Amino acid sequence: METSERALAAGIATGVERLIGLVRSLTPPDGISLTAAATLATLERSGPQRLTALAVQEGVTQPAMTQLIGRLQEAGLVRREADPADGRVVQVWLTDRGRDLLARRRAVRAERLAVILDQISPEHRAALGVALPAIEALASAQRQPRPAAPYQPPTDPQVSRR
């Protein structure tokens, strides 16, 4: 990877971190965790999934996903059904109630974000609009088949103590 690509990747990573914080602050307190909301959104985007596939996609263990799906099922946000192709396999489906919850969360965030967008220049708003397809492409891109480099904790003792 070239230096300019690394700089771009670092800049995007930093920007995304800040955007995640913004999205968190815009999200209504509705008693659902970000992992739960992300799991519902994955089901909405990708359709019914096996628990194991959901766990991998959301980066959690299978036992953790099993517990989460149990809570979401109790809340009526998902349902479990036997896979029509293999009755031994259970798939998780998003319910209409789960879809409605996602839609409400997105509407509240969009409303709150519109207030913030009014505070930035028309040029920046236009640039954000132009960037939407690239953001979608990045979010939808498949991960590299090779494993990522292992995380290396900071070696600076000042950073380690924070």
C-alpha positions as CSV (number, residue, x, y, z in Angstrom):
1,M,0.0,0.0,0.0
2,E,1.4,3.4,-1.0
3,T,2.0,6.2,1.5
4,S,-0.9,8.3,0.0
5,E,-3.3,5.3,0.3
6,R,-2.2,4.8,3.9
7,A,-2.7,8.5,4.7
8,L,-6.2,8.3,3.1
9,A,-7.0,5.2,5.1
10,A,-5.8,6.9,8.3
11,G,-7.8,10.0,7.5
12,I,-11.0,8.0,6.8
13,A,-10.5,6.0,9.9
14,T,-10.2,9.1,12.1
15,G,-13.2,10.7,10.3
16,V,-15.3,7.6,10.8
17,E,-14.5,7.5,14.5
18,R,-15.7,11.0,14.9
19,L,-18.9,10.2,12.8
20,I,-19.6,7.2,15.0
21,G,-19.5,9.5,18.0
22,L,-21.8,11.9,16.2
23,V,-24.3,9.2,15.3
24,R,-24.2,7.9,18.9
25,S,-25.1,11.4,20.2
26,L,-28.0,11.7,17.6
27,T,-29.5,8.3,18.5
28,P,-32.5,8.3,20.7
29,P,-32.2,6.5,24.0
30,D,-34.6,3.7,23.2
31,G,-33.1,0.9,25.3
32,I,-31.4,-0.9,22.4
33,S,-27.7,-1.2,22.2
34,L,-25.6,-0.2,19.2
35,T,-24.8,-3.9,18.6
36,A,-28.5,-4.8,18.7
37,A,-29.3,-2.0,16.3
38,A,-26.5,-3.1,14.0
39,T,-27.7,-6.7,14.0
40,L,-31.3,-5.5,13.1
41,A,-29.8,-3.4,10.3
42,T,-27.8,-6.4,9.0
43,L,-31.0,-8.5,8.9
44,E,-32.8,-5.7,7.2
45,R,-30.1,-5.3,4.6
46,S,-29.1,-9.0,4.1
47,G,-32.3,-10.9,4.9
48,P,-32.6,-13.9,7.2
49,Q,-29.3,-15.1,8.6
50,R,-28.0,-18.0,10.7
51,L,-26.8,-17.0,14.2
52,T,-23.3,-18.0,13.4
53,A,-23.2,-15.7,10.3
54,L,-24.7,-12.9,12.3
55,A,-22.0,-13.3,15.0
56,V,-19.2,-13.2,12.5
57,Q,-20.7,-10.2,10.7
58,E,-21.2,-8.2,13.9
59,G,-17.8,-9.3,15.4
60,V,-19.2,-11.0,18.5
61,T,-19.0,-14.5,19.8
62,Q,-21.8,-17.0,19.0
63,P,-22.9,-17.2,22.7
64,A,-23.1,-13.4,22.8
65,M,-25.2,-13.4,19.6
66,T,-27.4,-16.1,20.9
67,Q,-28.2,-14.1,24.0
68,L,-28.7,-10.9,22.0
69,I,-31.1,-12.7,19.6
70,G,-33.0,-14.1,22.6
71,R,-33.5,-10.6,24.0
72,L,-34.5,-9.2,20.5
73,Q,-36.9,-12.1,20.1
74,E,-38.5,-11.4,23.5
75,A,-38.9,-7.8,22.4
76,G,-40.6,-8.9,19.2
77,L,-37.9,-7.4,17.0
78,V,-36.8,-10.7,15.4
79,R,-38.1,-14.2,15.1
80,R,-36.4,-17.6,14.6
81,E,-37.6,-20.0,12.0
82,A,-36.3,-23.3,10.6
83,D,-34.4,-22.9,7.3
84,P,-36.7,-24.2,4.5
85,A,-33.8,-25.9,2.9
86,D,-32.5,-27.6,6.0
87,G,-34.9,-27.9,9.0
88,R,-32.1,-28.5,11.4
89,V,-30.8,-25.0,10.8
90,V,-32.5,-21.9,12.4
91,Q,-32.5,-18.6,10.7
92,V,-33.2,-15.2,12.3
93,W,-35.7,-13.0,10.6
94,L,-36.4,-9.3,11.2
95,T,-40.0,-8.6,12.2
96,D,-42.2,-5.7,11.1
97,R,-41.7,-4.3,14.7
98,G,-37.9,-4.5,14.2
99,R,-38.2,-2.7,10.9
100,D,-40.4,0.0,12.5
101,L,-37.8,0.5,15.3
102,L,-35.0,0.9,12.8
103,A,-37.1,3.4,10.8
104,R,-37.9,5.5,13.9
105,R,-34.3,5.5,15.0
106,R,-33.2,6.7,11.5
107,A,-35.9,9.3,11.3
108,V,-34.9,10.8,14.7
109,R,-31.2,10.8,13.8
110,A,-32.0,12.4,10.4
111,E,-34.0,15.1,12.0
112,R,-31.3,15.8,14.5
113,L,-28.6,15.7,11.8
114,A,-30.6,18.2,9.7
115,V,-30.2,20.8,12.4
116,I,-26.4,20.2,12.4
117,L,-26.2,20.3,8.6
118,D,-27.8,23.8,8.7
119,Q,-24.8,24.9,10.7
120,I,-22.2,24.1,8.0
121,S,-21.6,25.8,4.7
122,P,-23.5,25.0,1.6
123,E,-20.2,23.9,0.0
124,H,-19.7,21.3,2.8
125,R,-23.3,20.1,2.5
126,A,-22.8,19.7,-1.3
127,A,-19.5,17.8,-0.8
128,L,-21.2,15.4,1.7
129,G,-24.0,14.8,-0.9
130,V,-21.4,14.0,-3.6
131,A,-19.5,11.7,-1.2
132,L,-22.6,9.6,-0.4
133,P,-22.0,7.0,-3.2
134,A,-18.3,6.6,-2.1
135,I,-19.4,6.2,1.6
136,E,-21.9,3.5,0.5
137,A,-19.3,1.8,-1.6
138,L,-16.8,1.8,1.3
139,A,-19.4,0.5,3.8
140,S,-20.5,-2.2,1.4
141,A,-17.0,-3.4,0.3
142,Q,-16.0,-6.9,1.1
143,R,-13.2,-7.3,3.6
144,Q,-9.9,-8.5,2.3
145,P,-9.6,-12.3,2.2
146,R,-6.3,-12.1,4.1
147,P,-6.4,-11.5,7.8
148,A,-5.8,-8.0,9.0
149,A,-2.5,-7.3,10.9
150,P,-2.9,-8.0,14.6
151,Y,-3.6,-5.1,16.8
152,Q,-0.4,-3.7,18.4
153,P,-1.1,-1.8,21.7
154,P,0.7,1.6,21.9
155,T,4.3,1.4,23.2
156,D,4.3,5.0,24.5
157,P,3.8,4.7,28.3
158,Q,1.8,8.0,28.3
159,V,-0.7,6.6,25.8
160,S,-0.9,3.2,27.7
161,R,-2.0,4.9,30.9
162,R,-5.0,6.7,29.4
